[in-house]
Amino acid sequence: MASLIKRGSTYYLQYSLNGKVRRLSTGTDSFQLAEEKQRQYESARVRGEDNPLPSRTPLPEILGAYATHVRAVKRPKSAQTDVYRSIYEPVGKVSLR
């Protein structure tokens, strides 16, 4: 179960995950909006979904910048392999090579 806390003028969701306390910004200073985001978060967790609150991270831009950087500093085959792995392999996969 998540709770709301206010730090400065912004409300945060505070919840426990794997025994650690986590805080997630609601991005609002309105208590009513923060309560609605808390309700959305809790109902998504009950349904087994990931975090319903959107992230500000534009993933296509990040992957594009990474691919451009890798192609500039590595040899072509190494760059191709790194870009492929960053897009198609699951996050956290350990390679035993």
C-alpha positions as CSV (number, residue, x, y, z in Angstrom):
1,M,0.0,0.0,0.0
2,A,1.3,3.4,-0.9
3,S,1.1,6.5,1.1
4,L,1.4,10.2,0.2
5,I,4.0,12.5,1.6
6,K,4.7,16.1,0.8
7,R,8.3,17.3,0.2
8,G,8.5,20.9,-0.5
9,S,5.5,21.7,-2.6
10,T,5.4,18.3,-4.4
11,Y,3.5,15.1,-3.3
12,Y,5.3,11.8,-3.5
13,L,4.0,8.2,-3.4
14,Q,5.9,6.3,-0.7
15,Y,5.8,2.5,-0.9
16,S,7.8,-0.6,0.1
17,L,9.4,-2.8,-2.6
18,N,11.5,-5.8,-1.6
19,G,11.9,-4.5,1.9
20,K,13.1,-1.0,0.7
21,V,11.2,2.2,1.0
22,R,10.8,3.8,-2.4
23,R,9.4,7.3,-3.3
24,L,7.9,8.2,-6.6
25,S,7.0,11.8,-7.6
26,T,3.4,12.5,-8.5
27,G,4.6,15.7,-10.3
28,T,1.9,17.7,-8.7
29,D,1.3,20.1,-5.8
30,S,-2.4,19.4,-5.7
31,F,-3.5,16.9,-3.0
32,Q,-6.6,15.8,-5.0
33,L,-4.5,15.0,-8.1
34,A,-1.9,13.2,-5.9
35,E,-4.6,11.1,-4.4
36,E,-5.9,10.1,-7.9
37,K,-2.4,9.1,-8.9
38,Q,-2.1,7.1,-5.7
39,R,-5.4,5.3,-6.6
40,Q,-4.1,4.6,-10.1
41,Y,-0.8,3.3,-8.8
42,E,-2.4,1.0,-6.2
43,S,-5.0,-0.4,-8.7
44,A,-2.3,-1.1,-11.3
45,R,-0.2,-3.0,-8.6
46,V,-3.3,-5.1,-7.7
47,R,-3.7,-6.0,-11.4
48,G,0.0,-6.9,-11.6
49,E,0.9,-4.2,-14.0
50,D,4.0,-2.0,-13.9
51,N,4.0,1.6,-12.8
52,P,1.1,3.4,-14.4
53,L,2.6,6.8,-13.8
54,P,4.4,8.0,-17.0
55,S,8.1,8.5,-17.1
56,R,9.7,11.6,-18.6
57,T,12.3,9.5,-20.3
58,P,11.9,9.5,-24.1
59,L,13.2,6.0,-24.9
60,P,13.5,6.3,-28.7
61,E,15.7,9.4,-28.3
62,I,17.9,7.7,-25.7
63,L,18.4,4.6,-27.9
64,G,19.1,6.8,-31.0
65,A,21.7,8.8,-29.1
66,Y,23.3,5.6,-27.8
67,A,23.5,4.1,-31.2
68,T,25.0,7.2,-32.7
69,H,27.6,7.3,-29.9
70,V,28.5,3.6,-30.2
71,R,28.9,3.9,-34.0
72,A,31.3,6.8,-33.5
73,V,33.6,5.2,-31.0
74,K,33.6,1.5,-31.9
75,R,34.4,-0.6,-34.9
76,P,31.4,-1.3,-37.2
77,K,30.9,-4.9,-36.2
78,S,31.2,-4.1,-32.4
79,A,28.8,-1.2,-32.8
80,Q,26.3,-3.4,-34.6
81,T,26.4,-6.0,-31.9
82,D,26.1,-3.5,-29.1
83,V,23.1,-1.8,-30.7
84,Y,21.4,-5.1,-31.4
85,R,21.9,-6.3,-27.8
86,S,20.7,-3.0,-26.3
87,I,17.5,-3.3,-28.3
88,Y,16.7,-7.0,-28.4
89,E,18.1,-8.6,-25.3
90,P,16.2,-8.4,-22.0
91,V,17.5,-6.1,-19.4
92,G,19.6,-7.8,-16.8
93,K,20.6,-10.8,-18.9
94,V,24.0,-12.1,-17.9
95,S,26.3,-13.3,-20.5
96,L,28.7,-16.1,-19.6
97,R,31.2,-15.7,-22.4
